[in-house]
Amino acid sequence: MKNEKTDLKVPEHVGIIMDGNGRWAKKRGLPRPIGHTYGAQTFRNITRYISKQGVKFLTLYAFSTENWKRPLEEVNAIMKIFRQYLVDALTDFRDDDIKVVFIGDKSAFDPKLRELIDETERISEKRQGMQLNIAMNYGGRDEILYAVKKLCKRVKGNGLSPDDITGQNIADELYTAGQPDPDLIIRTGGEHRLSNFMLFQAAYSEFYSTDVLWPDFKPEDFDKAVLEFNKRSRRFGGV
């Protein structure tokens, strides 16, 4: 799909590893949790902007399974921001027609937070615009393990033969079942690794890293990533 304004090909599915909130705060002599507050505002602004560019699926890496190892104060601050976001999201993105889905292991969250997650998904499920996947308590390895366990139950329960299992069978049991794999994965903060993000789906994704810290990430930074994406030759293992 091409953006009519720029004539650039727009990725159908974009993943973003939102990195640099803590470093952004530290550079300014502020507590790390403040960086997450500013990062949450960037989250809203960028989501709205990307939805208007013709992207069909956006997956944002908000909190990994490894992030529980951070200082308790920081984890609590992130959960507080996440809870407030959910309250706002009950009306947020309504006018933008954005569908909100959460991927990851929800069982680790407290019951009230899980209720808010379920309510947010239910209220937005019939929206027809871009689908926003928010990865919370998410890890790529855990997701693959989750899919394999579901397949094992099918093998045990209804006679699915292990020899008949294909890569598509695994894809159909992932959190992102039915969605295209990400065409482009953007990482802010200057690092050059996936950090356990969409390991199965990212096999042929184009990777773009920027030194811009997430709270400073602007629409023009996203545009630069799309421009670079258009320069890539995607052969998917072919010639």
C-alpha positions in Angstrom: 0.0 0.0 0.0 1.3 3.5 -0.9 0.9 6.7 1.0 -0.8 9.1 -1.5 1.0 12.1 -0.1 4.5 10.7 -0.4 4.1 7.8 -2.9 6.1 5.7 -0.5 5.1 2.1 0.2 3.6 1.9 3.7 4.4 -1.2 5.8 1.3 -3.2 6.6 2.5 -4.1 10.0 5.0 -2.1 12.1 6.5 -3.2 15.4 8.2 -0.7 17.7 10.6 -1.5 20.6 10.1 1.7 22.7 13.4 2.0 24.4 15.1 4.9 26.2 12.5 6.3 28.7 14.9 5.8 31.7 17.9 7.2 29.9 15.8 10.2 28.7 15.0 11.0 32.4 18.5 10.4 33.6 19.9 12.9 31.0 17.6 15.5 32.6 18.4 14.7 36.2 15.0 13.2 36.7 13.8 9.9 38.3 13.5 7.1 35.8 9.7 6.8 36.3 9.3 10.3 34.9 10.7 9.1 31.6 7.9 6.5 31.4 5.3 9.3 31.9 6.7 11.3 28.9 7.0 8.0 27.0 3.3 7.3 27.5 2.5 10.7 25.8 4.7 9.8 22.9 2.9 6.4 22.8 -0.4 8.2 22.2 0.8 10.7 19.7 2.8 8.2 17.6 0.0 5.7 17.6 -2.5 8.3 16.2 0.0 9.5 13.6 0.9 6.0 12.4 -2.8 5.1 12.1 -3.3 8.0 9.7 -0.4 6.8 7.5 -2.3 3.6 6.3 -0.6 1.1 8.6 -3.0 -1.8 9.3 -1.3 -3.3 12.4 1.0 -1.6 15.0 2.7 -3.6 17.7 4.3 -1.7 20.6 6.6 -3.4 23.0 5.6 -1.8 26.2 6.7 -4.2 29.0 8.7 -7.4 28.6 8.8 -10.5 30.7 12.3 -9.4 31.8 11.2 -5.9 32.9 10.0 -7.3 36.2 13.7 -7.4 37.2 13.8 -3.6 37.2 13.6 -1.7 40.6 10.3 -2.1 42.3 9.7 1.7 42.2 10.1 1.8 38.5 7.9 -1.3 37.9 5.1 0.1 40.1 5.3 3.4 38.2 5.0 1.6 34.9 1.9 -0.3 36.2 0.4 2.9 37.4 0.9 4.6 34.0 -0.5 1.5 32.3 -3.6 1.5 34.5 -4.2 5.2 33.8 -3.7 4.6 30.1 -6.4 1.9 30.2 -8.8 4.2 31.9 -8.1 6.8 29.2 -8.2 4.2 26.4 -11.8 3.5 27.1 -12.4 6.7 25.2 -8.9 7.2 23.7 -8.6 6.3 20.0 -12.4 6.1 19.6 -12.4 8.9 17.1 -9.4 7.4 15.4 -11.3 4.1 15.1 -8.3 2.2 16.5 -8.8 -1.4 17.7 -6.8 -2.2 20.9 -5.5 -5.7 21.6 -3.1 -6.8 24.4 -0.6 -9.6 23.7 1.4 -11.3 26.4 0.7 -13.2 29.6 -2.1 -11.3 31.4 -2.1 -13.7 34.3 0.7 -11.8 36.1 -1.4 -8.6 36.4 -3.7 -8.0 39.4 -7.5 -8.8 38.8 -8.6 -5.1 38.5 -5.9 -4.5 35.8 -7.0 -7.6 33.9 -10.6 -6.4 34.1 -9.6 -3.1 32.6 -7.6 -4.9 29.8 -10.7 -7.0 29.0 -13.0 -4.0 29.0 -10.6 -2.0 26.7 -10.5 -4.8 24.2 -14.2 -5.4 24.3 -15.1 -1.8 23.7 -12.8 -1.4 20.8 -13.2 -4.9 19.2 -15.6 -3.7 16.4 -13.6 -0.8 15.3 -12.5 -1.0 11.7 -9.3 1.1 11.7 -5.7 0.2 12.6 -5.2 -2.6 15.1 -2.9 -1.6 18.0 -1.2 -4.6 19.7 0.2 -3.6 23.1 2.8 -6.1 24.2 2.6 -6.2 28.1 4.4 -8.9 30.0 5.4 -10.2 26.6 8.4 -12.3 25.5 9.0 -13.8 22.1 10.3 -17.1 23.6 7.4 -17.4 26.0 5.0 -16.7 23.1 6.5 -19.6 21.1 6.3 -21.9 24.2 2.7 -20.8 24.6 2.0 -21.8 21.0 3.8 -25.1 21.3 1.8 -26.1 24.4 -1.4 -25.4 22.6 -0.3 -27.6 19.7 0.6 -30.3 22.1 -2.9 -30.3 23.5 -4.3 -30.6 20.0 -1.9 -33.6 19.3 -3.1 -35.2 22.6 -6.8 -34.4 22.2 -7.8 -34.8 18.6 -5.3 -36.9 16.9 -3.2 -34.2 15.2 0.0 -36.0 14.2 3.4 -34.3 15.2 4.6 -35.1 11.6 1.8 -32.9 10.2 2.7 -29.8 12.3 3.9 -26.9 10.1 5.2 -23.5 10.7 1.7 -22.2 9.9 0.3 -24.3 12.7 2.6 -22.6 15.1 1.8 -19.1 13.6 -1.9 -19.9 14.1 -1.4 -20.4 17.9 0.7 -17.2 18.5 -0.8 -14.1 20.1 -0.8 -12.5 16.7 -2.6 -15.3 14.9 -4.3 -14.1 11.7 -2.1 -11.0 11.4 0.7 -10.5 8.9 4.2 -10.6 10.2 5.8 -7.2 10.8 7.3 -5.7 7.7 9.3 -3.2 9.7 10.6 -3.2 13.3 11.8 0.1 14.7 13.9 0.3 17.8 14.5 3.6 19.5 17.4 4.4 21.9 20.2 3.2 19.7 20.4 -0.5 20.5 20.6 -3.0 17.7 18.8 -6.1 19.0 15.3 -7.5 19.2 15.4 -8.1 23.0 13.0 -11.1 22.8 10.4 -9.2 20.6 8.4 -11.2 18.1 11.1 -13.7 17.5 9.0 -16.0 15.3 7.2 -13.3 13.4 10.4 -11.2 12.8 12.1 -13.8 10.5 12.0 -11.4 7.5 11.2 -8.1 9.1 13.3 -5.1 8.1 15.1 -3.7 11.2 15.6 0.0 11.8 17.4 1.5 14.8 17.5 5.1 15.7 19.5 6.9 18.5 16.4 9.0 19.3 15.1 8.1 22.8 11.5 7.1 22.9 10.1 10.2 24.6 11.7 12.3 21.9 10.4 10.1 19.0 8.4 12.3 16.6 6.3 11.7 13.5 9.3 12.8 11.4 11.4 10.1 13.0 8.8 7.5 11.9 8.8 9.0 8.4 12.6 8.5 8.3 12.1 4.8 9.2 9.5 4.4 6.4 11.8 6.1 3.9 14.6 3.7 4.8 12.2 0.8 4.6 11.4 1.8 1.0 15.1 1.6 0.1 15.4 -2.0 1.2 15.1 -4.9 -1.3 13.0 -7.6 0.4 13.7 -10.9 -1.2 12.5 -13.3 1.5 15.4 -15.7 0.9 15.0 -15.5 -2.9 17.2 -13.9 -5.5 
